[in-house]
Amino acid sequence: MTMDKNNASSEGYFVLLGFSNWPHLELVLFVVVLMFYLMTLIGNLFIIILSRLDSHLHTPMYFFLSNLSFLDLCYSTSFIPQLLINLWGPDKTISYTGCMVQLYFSLALGTTECVLLVVMSYDRYAAVCRPLHYTVLMHPRFCHMLAVACWVNGFTNSALHSIFTFWVPLCGHHQVDHFLCEVPALLQLSCVDTRANELTLMVMSSIFVLIPLILILSSYGAIARAVLRIQSTTGLQKVFGTCGAHLMVVSLFFIPAMCIYLLPSSGKSQDQGKFIALFYTVVTPSLNPLIYTLRNRDVRGAVKRLVG
């Protein structure tokens, strides 16, 4: 693809190169991304509305699931419309302000999801391992405090990275070798040594990716021990239904995120990084509603009551 470098590198703009190396794939990617985006909108809105309308779903589990659905809606909308515009036509530019906003919100919402998935695993731990104390442990006021803490942590961490990233002076052209404004891709445009920024990114990524993952696995280790003591077949099915869905969502989100933020850049090409990022930013938010609803008896019952 031929691009006007003078216009693309004009002051106040970035050029998101995205998938320009495969111009024949851009139309296919446009259709695929649009399809997954519509699935994300419909599926997550369905969960939010159903959780609000059906009183049987006014529980901590579905309160946090509604938060996750709203989070996925906002996360996808923070960059997918821009990605669709870039895939549709030859203009790949995004304003400096637009890039700042996209970086801040996508990073904030992604970090919030890391913390929220930990909270959801704690909810499952309390339900399975401490059933007699569940209503006390997961009091509605405490659930609201946990949700607020997730959002505050995500937006605070993003503010730190965004400020550090946009303080770095850029060299000449503003061509970002990615389909969205992301910290590692923007640091590649710097004229100065960015090792301090990269170290900060690595430390904060470890805090918000590795530590949450360890906590989630610890919760499910305790759940696994409790499950082995359950004699009821129905109880086992219910535990595996809710916990299995959450573990699948955790795997789809954390494994690609670890490949992007924790593996050394020399271990993967830039093109590989783009497709990994495309998976966990576009595909994963659309699959979450399907994973949580397809085999969920509570949701099927709520749909029947709503229709009836």
C-alpha positions in Angstrom: 0.0 0.0 0.0 1.3 3.5 -0.9 0.7 6.1 1.7 1.4 9.8 1.6 4.1 10.1 4.3 4.0 13.8 4.3 0.4 13.9 5.3 0.7 10.9 7.6 3.6 12.3 9.6 2.2 15.8 9.9 2.3 17.2 13.4 -0.5 16.1 15.7 -1.2 12.8 13.9 -0.1 9.2 14.1 -0.3 6.6 11.4 -1.6 3.3 12.5 0.1 0.9 10.1 -1.9 -2.0 11.3 -2.2 -4.7 8.7 -1.0 -2.6 5.8 1.6 -5.3 5.0 -1.3 -7.5 3.9 -3.6 -5.2 1.9 -5.4 -8.3 0.5 -6.4 -9.3 4.1 -7.8 -5.9 5.1 -11.3 -6.5 3.7 -11.5 -9.9 5.2 -10.3 -8.6 8.6 -12.9 -5.8 8.4 -15.7 -8.3 8.0 -14.3 -10.6 10.8 -13.7 -7.7 13.2 -17.2 -6.2 12.5 -18.8 -9.6 13.1 -17.0 -10.1 16.4 -17.8 -6.5 17.5 -21.5 -7.0 16.8 -21.4 -10.2 18.8 -19.7 -8.3 21.7 -22.3 -5.6 21.7 -25.3 -8.0 21.5 -24.0 -10.6 23.9 -22.8 -8.3 26.6 -25.9 -6.0 26.4 -28.0 -9.2 26.7 -26.3 -10.2 30.0 -26.5 -6.6 31.4 -30.2 -6.3 30.6 -31.1 -9.8 31.8 -29.2 -9.4 35.1 -31.1 -6.1 35.7 -34.6 -7.4 34.8 -34.6 -10.8 36.5 -34.6 -10.7 40.3 -33.3 -14.3 40.5 -30.0 -12.9 39.0 -29.6 -10.2 41.7 -26.6 -12.1 43.2 -22.9 -11.2 43.6 -22.0 -13.5 40.8 -24.2 -11.8 38.2 -23.4 -8.4 39.7 -19.7 -9.0 38.8 -20.6 -10.6 35.5 -22.6 -7.5 34.6 -19.5 -5.4 35.4 -17.4 -7.7 33.2 -19.9 -7.3 30.4 -20.0 -3.5 30.7 -16.2 -3.5 30.8 -15.9 -5.6 27.6 -18.4 -3.3 25.9 -16.3 -0.2 26.8 -13.0 -2.0 26.1 -14.1 -3.0 22.6 -15.6 0.4 21.8 -12.4 2.2 22.8 -10.6 1.1 19.7 -12.6 -1.2 17.4 -14.5 1.7 15.6 -11.1 3.2 14.7 -9.8 -0.1 13.6 -12.7 -0.7 11.3 -12.2 2.8 9.8 -8.5 2.0 9.2 -9.3 -1.4 7.6 -12.0 0.0 5.3 -10.0 2.7 3.5 -6.5 4.0 2.8 -6.6 6.6 5.6 -4.8 5.2 8.6 -4.3 8.3 10.6 -5.5 9.0 14.2 -5.2 12.4 15.9 -2.7 12.9 18.7 -5.5 13.5 21.2 -7.4 10.4 19.8 -4.3 8.3 20.3 -3.9 9.5 23.9 -7.6 8.8 24.7 -7.4 5.4 23.1 -4.2 4.4 24.9 -5.6 5.6 28.3 -9.0 3.9 28.1 -7.9 0.6 26.5 -5.1 0.2 29.1 -7.4 1.3 32.0 -10.2 -1.1 31.0 -7.8 -4.0 30.3 -6.2 -3.5 33.8 -9.6 -3.3 35.4 -10.5 -6.6 33.8 -7.4 -8.2 35.3 -8.5 -7.2 38.8 -12.2 -7.9 38.3 -11.4 -11.5 37.2 -9.6 -11.9 40.6 -12.7 -10.6 42.4 -14.9 -13.0 40.5 -12.7 -16.0 41.4 -12.9 -14.9 45.1 -16.7 -14.9 44.8 -16.6 -18.5 43.4 -14.2 -19.5 46.3 -16.6 -18.0 48.9 -19.6 -19.8 47.3 -18.0 -23.2 47.1 -15.6 -23.2 50.1 -17.6 -21.0 52.6 -21.2 -21.6 51.6 -22.6 -21.0 55.2 -20.9 -17.6 55.4 -21.4 -16.6 51.7 -24.1 -14.0 52.3 -22.0 -12.4 55.0 -18.7 -12.5 53.0 -20.3 -11.2 49.8 -22.6 -8.5 51.3 -24.0 -6.2 48.6 -22.1 -3.2 50.0 -18.8 -5.1 50.0 -19.5 -6.2 46.4 -19.9 -2.6 45.4 -16.7 -1.6 47.2 -14.8 -4.4 45.4 -16.2 -3.3 42.0 -15.2 0.3 42.7 -11.7 -0.8 43.7 -11.3 -2.7 40.4 -12.2 0.4 38.4 -10.0 2.8 40.5 -7.0 0.5 40.2 -7.4 0.2 36.4 -7.7 3.9 35.7 -4.9 4.9 38.2 -2.5 2.4 36.6 -3.4 3.6 33.1 -2.8 7.3 34.1 0.7 6.4 35.2 1.6 4.6 31.9 -0.1 7.2 29.7 1.8 10.1 31.3 5.1 8.4 31.1 4.5 7.3 27.5 3.4 10.7 26.1 6.2 12.5 27.8 8.7 10.6 25.7 10.0 12.7 22.7 9.2 11.2 19.3 11.5 10.9 16.3 10.6 12.3 12.9 7.8 10.1 11.5 4.7 9.1 13.6 4.1 5.7 12.1 2.9 3.3 14.8 3.5 -0.3 13.7 0.3 -1.5 15.3 -3.5 -1.3 14.8 -4.1 0.6 18.1 -2.1 3.0 20.3 -0.3 0.7 22.7 2.6 1.5 25.0 5.2 -0.9 23.5 4.4 0.3 19.9 4.6 4.0 20.9 7.9 3.6 22.8 9.5 2.4 19.5 9.0 5.9 18.1 11.1 7.5 20.8 14.4 9.4 20.2 15.7 8.7 23.7 16.5 5.8 25.9 13.2 4.2 27.0 14.6 1.5 29.4 13.0 3.2 32.4 9.6 3.2 30.6 10.0 -0.4 29.7 11.0 -1.4 33.2 8.0 0.4 34.6 5.8 -1.4 32.1 7.3 -4.7 33.0 6.9 -4.1 36.8 3.3 -2.9 36.5 2.4 -5.7 34.1 3.7 -8.2 36.5 1.6 -6.7 39.3 -1.6 -6.6 37.3 -1.1 -9.8 35.3 1.1 -12.3 37.2 -0.2 -11.5 40.7 -3.9 -11.7 39.7 -3.2 -14.9 37.9 -1.5 -16.4 41.0 -4.5 -15.4 43.1 -7.0 -16.8 40.7 -5.1 -20.2 40.5 -4.9 -20.2 44.3 -8.7 -19.7 44.6 -9.3 -22.5 42.2 -6.8 -24.8 44.0 -9.0 -24.4 47.1 -12.1 -24.9 45.1 -10.7 -28.1 43.6 -10.0 -29.5 47.1 -13.6 -28.6 48.2 -15.1 -30.1 45.0 -13.4 -33.5 45.8 -15.4 -33.6 49.0 -18.8 -33.0 47.3 -20.9 -36.2 47.1 -23.8 -34.7 45.1 -23.7 -35.1 41.3 -25.9 -32.0 40.9 -23.6 -30.0 43.2 -20.6 -31.1 41.2 -22.2 -30.1 37.9 -23.1 -26.7 39.2 -19.6 -26.0 40.5 -18.0 -27.1 37.3 -20.5 -25.1 35.2 -19.8 -21.8 36.9 -16.1 -22.2 37.8 -15.3 -23.8 34.4 -16.7 -20.9 32.5 -14.7 -18.4 34.6 -11.5 -20.4 34.1 -12.0 -20.4 30.4 -12.5 -16.6 30.4 -9.3 -16.2 32.5 -7.3 -18.4 30.1 -8.5 -16.5 27.0 -7.6 -13.1 28.5 -4.4 -13.8 30.5 -2.5 -16.0 28.2 -2.4 -13.6 25.2 -1.9 -10.6 27.6 1.2 -12.4 29.0 2.5 -13.0 25.5 2.2 -9.3 24.7 3.4 -7.6 27.9 5.7 -10.1 29.7 7.5 -12.0 27.0 10.6 -10.3 25.6 10.1 -8.5 22.3 12.9 -10.5 20.7 10.8 -13.7 21.3 8.1 -12.7 18.8 7.8 -10.7 15.6 5.8 -7.5 15.4 3.3 -9.2 13.1 2.8 -12.0 15.6 2.2 -9.5 18.3 -0.5 -7.8 16.2 -2.4 -11.0 15.7 -2.1 -12.0 19.4 -3.4 -8.6 20.3 -6.2 -8.9 17.8 -7.3 -12.1 19.5 -7.5 -10.9 23.1 -8.9 -7.4 22.2 -11.5 -8.4 19.6 -12.3 -12.2 19.9 -12.2 -12.6 23.7 -14.8 -9.9 24.6 -17.2 -11.5 22.2 -16.7 -15.0 23.6 -17.3 -14.1 27.2 -21.1 -13.9 27.0 -21.3 -17.2 25.1 -19.1 -19.0 27.6 -21.1 -17.7 30.6 -24.6 -18.3 29.1 -24.6 -21.4 26.9 -24.5 -24.0 29.7 -25.8 -21.8 32.5 -29.1 -23.0 34.0 -29.7 -19.7 35.8 -29.5 -17.7 32.6 -31.7 -20.1 30.6 -34.3 -20.0 33.4 -34.1 -16.2 33.4 -34.7 -16.1 29.7 -37.7 -18.4 30.0 -39.2 -16.3 32.7 -38.6 -13.1 30.7 -40.2 -14.6 27.6 -43.0 -16.1 29.5 
